[in-house]
Amino acid sequence: MSLTDRECRAINQAKALLRGAGVWDVDGDLNCLVDRYIERSDKVRALDEFMLAVKERCNRIPLGHIIGVVEFDDMPLVVGSGVFIPRQHSKVIHKWLESNAALHPGTIVLDLCAGSGAIGLAIARRRPDLKVTCVEFDETATQYLKRNVDRLASMGVLVEHMKADIRDRRAFTKFKHRIGLIVANPPYVPQSQELLPEWSNHHSQASIYSGADGLDLIRQIISLAEELLTVEGWLVVEHGEGQATAVRELFEQSRLINVQTVIDKETSDASGSSVMSIGRKSN
């Protein structure tokens, strides 16, 4: 195995860190990690594993579930079977935040239906002066959320996480009228809509579908936002392009102002464009 000086230093540092953490088989774990991330020692085995991964992908297993990680906004997020894989669509929220939202330092932000934590973690990376909490209810997704929050904390991305059902108002009592921004990429697919097998067969149904019109959880989020937002606090919700009119009407019925729909063609893919609705709480 031919390693650079930088790689050798990283391996020595890793060995010290593993020993300091109390790992019981430092050498065994270190060898495995080096083989996985730096240089494969057995090329034949690596090729076999490559072909197994290709076969899984041909079975329409999502790529993120196969390799166990997905890149989102320059962050490596851990994902796996049972958790929604964040899509580049959601970066439209961060583009809006950087160009439009005048959020003061210390503003409290909630990322609802957070899944693996992609949106909330990206906000915290871009705006470390904000206080971000990622909220998730599903047990499997919560485990991935915790892992991502803990691992990215070592990179200086600081986020709180909270296990709660957005339909349980009591879980959010401490946030009443204190939140400056709520963001969410909730399930929004109508129950009868057919999807590619990556989504319909290999994702949790609860992370994809949301009632007959796909808006059940969005209604819950809007209702919760009425209780949690500060005066002039923002609500930003991602949804399907065909739902834009219906979501705007829901925002307006809740007396949100400055309601707008943003369609971002730059982050579109085979499933469509990035679409979100934005509203602000009135005085």
C-alpha positions as CSV (number, residue, x, y, z in Angstrom):
1,M,0.0,0.0,0.0
2,S,1.5,3.3,-1.1
3,L,0.3,6.2,1.1
4,T,1.1,10.0,0.9
5,D,2.5,11.8,3.9
6,R,-0.8,13.4,4.5
7,E,-2.6,10.1,4.5
8,C,-0.1,8.7,7.0
9,R,-0.6,11.6,9.3
10,A,-4.4,11.2,9.1
11,I,-4.1,7.5,9.9
12,N,-1.9,8.2,12.9
13,Q,-4.3,10.8,14.1
14,A,-7.2,8.4,13.6
15,K,-5.4,5.7,15.7
16,A,-5.0,8.1,18.6
17,L,-8.6,9.3,18.4
18,L,-9.9,5.7,18.3
19,R,-7.8,4.7,21.3
20,G,-8.8,7.8,23.2
21,A,-12.5,7.1,22.5
22,G,-12.1,3.6,24.1
23,V,-12.7,1.6,21.0
24,W,-11.8,-2.0,21.9
25,D,-10.2,-3.1,18.6
26,V,-8.3,-0.1,17.4
27,D,-6.1,-1.8,14.8
28,G,-9.0,-3.8,13.4
29,D,-11.3,-0.9,13.1
30,L,-8.5,1.3,11.7
31,N,-7.6,-1.2,9.0
32,C,-11.2,-1.5,7.9
33,L,-11.6,2.3,7.7
34,V,-8.4,2.8,5.8
35,D,-9.6,0.1,3.4
36,R,-13.0,1.7,3.0
37,Y,-11.9,5.3,2.6
38,I,-8.3,5.6,1.6
39,E,-7.0,2.6,-0.4
40,R,-8.6,-0.8,-1.1
41,S,-6.1,-3.5,-0.3
42,D,-8.0,-6.3,-2.1
43,K,-8.8,-5.2,-5.6
44,V,-10.7,-8.4,-6.5
45,R,-13.0,-8.0,-3.5
46,A,-13.5,-4.3,-4.3
47,L,-14.6,-5.2,-7.9
48,D,-17.0,-7.9,-6.5
49,E,-18.5,-5.3,-4.2
50,F,-18.8,-2.8,-7.0
51,M,-20.8,-5.3,-9.1
52,L,-23.1,-6.1,-6.1
53,A,-23.8,-2.4,-5.7
54,V,-24.6,-2.1,-9.5
55,K,-27.0,-5.1,-9.2
56,E,-28.7,-3.4,-6.2
57,R,-29.1,-0.2,-8.2
58,C,-30.5,-2.2,-11.1
59,N,-33.1,-3.5,-8.6
60,R,-33.9,0.2,-8.1
61,I,-32.5,0.5,-4.6
62,P,-31.7,4.3,-4.2
63,L,-28.0,5.0,-4.6
64,G,-27.9,6.7,-1.2
65,H,-29.2,3.6,0.5
66,I,-26.5,1.5,-1.2
67,I,-23.5,3.6,-0.5
68,G,-24.8,4.9,2.9
69,V,-24.1,8.6,2.3
70,V,-25.4,11.5,0.2
71,E,-23.8,14.9,-0.5
72,F,-26.0,17.8,0.3
73,D,-24.9,21.4,0.2
74,D,-21.2,20.4,0.6
75,M,-22.1,18.2,3.6
76,P,-21.7,14.3,3.7
77,L,-24.9,13.1,5.3
78,V,-25.4,9.5,6.5
79,V,-28.5,7.8,5.1
80,G,-29.8,4.3,4.7
81,S,-32.8,2.1,4.4
82,G,-35.9,3.6,6.0
83,V,-34.8,7.3,5.8
84,F,-35.8,9.8,3.1
85,I,-32.8,10.7,0.9
86,P,-32.5,14.5,0.7
87,R,-32.7,15.9,-2.8
88,Q,-31.0,18.9,-4.3
89,H,-34.5,20.4,-4.7
90,S,-34.4,21.5,-1.1
91,K,-31.4,23.9,-1.7
92,V,-34.0,26.4,-3.0
93,I,-34.8,27.1,0.6
94,H,-31.2,28.1,1.3
95,K,-31.0,30.2,-1.8
96,W,-34.1,32.2,-0.6
97,L,-32.7,32.5,2.9
98,E,-29.4,34.0,1.7
99,S,-31.0,36.5,-0.7
100,N,-34.3,37.5,1.0
101,A,-34.8,36.7,4.7
102,A,-33.5,39.4,7.1
103,L,-33.1,37.1,10.2
104,H,-31.3,38.6,13.1
105,P,-28.5,36.7,15.0
106,G,-30.0,34.4,17.6
107,T,-33.3,33.8,15.7
108,I,-34.7,30.4,16.5
109,V,-35.3,28.2,13.4
110,L,-37.3,25.0,13.3
111,D,-36.8,22.4,10.5
112,L,-39.9,20.3,10.7
113,C,-40.2,16.8,9.2
114,A,-36.4,17.0,9.2
115,G,-35.5,13.4,8.2
116,S,-31.8,13.1,8.1
117,G,-31.4,16.8,8.9
118,A,-30.3,18.1,5.5
119,I,-32.2,21.4,5.5
120,G,-31.6,22.4,9.1
121,L,-27.9,21.4,9.0
122,A,-27.4,23.4,5.8
123,I,-29.0,26.5,7.3
124,A,-26.7,26.1,10.4
125,R,-23.7,25.8,8.2
126,R,-24.5,28.9,6.2
127,R,-25.8,30.9,9.2
128,P,-24.0,29.7,12.3
129,D,-25.5,32.8,14.1
130,L,-29.0,31.2,14.1
131,K,-30.3,28.7,16.6
132,V,-31.6,25.7,14.5
133,T,-33.6,22.7,15.8
134,C,-34.4,19.8,13.6
135,V,-37.6,18.0,14.5
136,E,-38.4,14.5,13.4
137,F,-40.9,11.9,14.6
138,D,-40.1,8.6,12.8
139,E,-37.8,6.4,14.9
140,T,-35.5,5.3,12.0
141,A,-35.1,8.8,10.6
142,T,-34.4,10.2,14.1
143,Q,-31.5,7.8,14.4
144,Y,-30.0,9.1,11.2
145,L,-30.7,12.7,12.2
146,K,-28.8,12.2,15.5
147,R,-25.9,10.7,13.7
148,N,-25.6,13.6,11.2
149,V,-26.0,16.2,13.9
150,D,-23.2,14.6,16.0
151,R,-20.8,14.0,13.1
152,L,-21.2,17.5,11.6
153,A,-20.7,19.1,15.0
154,S,-17.1,18.1,14.6
155,M,-17.1,20.4,11.5
156,G,-18.5,23.3,13.5
157,V,-22.1,22.8,12.3
158,L,-24.2,23.1,15.5
159,V,-27.8,22.0,15.5
160,E,-30.2,20.7,18.2
161,H,-32.4,17.7,17.4
162,M,-35.8,16.9,18.8
163,K,-38.1,13.9,18.4
164,A,-41.7,15.1,18.2
165,D,-44.9,14.7,16.2
166,I,-46.0,17.9,14.6
167,R,-49.6,16.9,15.4
168,D,-48.9,17.0,19.1
169,R,-49.1,20.7,20.1
170,R,-47.9,20.0,23.6
171,A,-44.5,19.0,22.4
172,F,-43.9,22.5,21.1
173,T,-45.2,24.6,24.0
174,K,-41.8,26.0,24.8
175,F,-41.6,27.5,21.3
176,K,-44.9,29.3,21.3
177,H,-44.5,32.7,19.6
178,R,-40.6,32.4,19.7
179,I,-39.8,31.0,16.2
180,G,-38.5,33.4,13.6
181,L,-38.4,30.8,10.8
182,I,-40.1,27.5,10.2
183,V,-38.8,25.4,7.2
184,A,-40.2,22.1,6.1
185,N,-39.9,19.6,3.3
186,P,-42.8,17.4,4.4
187,P,-44.3,14.4,2.6
188,Y,-46.6,15.9,-0.1
189,V,-47.4,13.2,-2.6
190,P,-51.1,12.3,-3.0
191,Q,-51.9,8.7,-2.0
192,S,-53.0,7.6,-5.4
193,Q,-50.0,9.0,-7.4
194,E,-47.6,6.5,-8.9
195,L,-43.9,7.1,-8.4
196,L,-40.6,5.6,-9.6
197,P,-39.8,2.4,-7.6
198,E,-36.9,4.2,-5.8
199,W,-39.6,6.2,-4.0
200,S,-42.7,4.0,-4.0
201,N,-40.9,0.7,-3.0
202,H,-37.8,1.6,-1.2
203,H,-38.7,4.6,1.0
204,S,-41.0,4.7,4.0
205,Q,-44.5,5.4,2.8
206,A,-44.9,7.9,5.6
207,S,-42.0,10.0,4.3
208,I,-43.6,10.2,0.8
209,Y,-47.4,10.3,0.9
210,S,-49.7,12.7,2.8
211,G,-53.4,12.0,2.3
212,A,-55.6,12.1,-0.7
213,D,-54.3,15.4,-2.0
214,G,-50.9,15.2,-0.5
215,L,-51.5,18.2,1.7
216,D,-52.4,16.7,5.1
217,L,-49.1,17.4,6.8
218,I,-48.7,20.8,5.2
219,R,-52.1,21.7,6.8
220,Q,-50.7,20.6,10.1
221,I,-47.5,22.6,9.7
222,I,-49.4,25.8,8.8
223,S,-51.7,25.4,11.8
224,L,-48.7,24.8,14.1
225,A,-46.9,27.8,12.6
226,E,-49.8,30.1,13.6
227,E,-48.9,29.2,17.2
228,L,-45.1,29.2,17.1
229,L,-44.1,32.1,14.8
230,T,-43.1,35.5,16.2
231,V,-44.8,38.5,14.7
232,E,-43.3,38.8,11.2
233,G,-41.9,35.3,11.5
234,W,-41.5,33.3,8.2
235,L,-42.9,29.9,7.1
236,V,-41.3,28.2,4.1
237,V,-42.7,24.9,2.9
238,E,-41.5,22.8,-0.1
239,H,-44.2,21.1,-2.1
240,G,-45.1,19.8,-5.6
241,E,-45.4,22.2,-8.6
242,G,-49.0,21.2,-9.2
243,Q,-49.9,22.1,-5.6
244,A,-48.8,25.7,-5.7
245,T,-52.3,27.2,-5.9
246,A,-53.7,25.1,-3.2
247,V,-50.8,25.8,-0.8
248,R,-51.0,29.5,-1.5
249,E,-54.7,29.4,-0.6
250,L,-53.9,27.5,2.7
251,F,-51.3,30.2,3.6
252,E,-53.7,33.0,2.9
253,Q,-56.5,31.4,4.9
254,S,-54.1,31.4,7.8
255,R,-53.7,35.1,7.4
256,L,-50.0,34.9,6.4
257,I,-48.9,37.9,4.3
258,N,-46.4,38.4,1.5
259,V,-47.3,34.9,0.3
260,Q,-45.4,33.8,-2.8
261,T,-44.5,30.7,-4.7
262,V,-40.9,30.2,-5.8
263,I,-40.1,27.8,-8.7
264,D,-36.4,27.1,-9.2
265,K,-35.6,25.5,-12.5
266,E,-31.9,25.4,-11.7
267,T,-32.4,22.6,-9.2
268,S,-34.9,20.6,-11.3
269,D,-34.5,16.9,-12.2
270,A,-36.5,14.1,-13.7
271,S,-39.2,14.5,-11.0
272,G,-39.7,18.2,-11.6
273,S,-38.6,21.6,-10.5
274,S,-38.0,22.9,-7.0
275,V,-41.1,24.6,-5.6
276,M,-41.8,26.2,-2.3
277,S,-44.3,28.6,-0.8
278,I,-43.3,31.4,1.5
279,G,-45.4,33.4,3.9
280,R,-44.9,35.8,6.8
281,K,-47.0,36.2,9.9
282,S,-48.8,39.5,10.1
283,N,-48.8,41.9,13.0
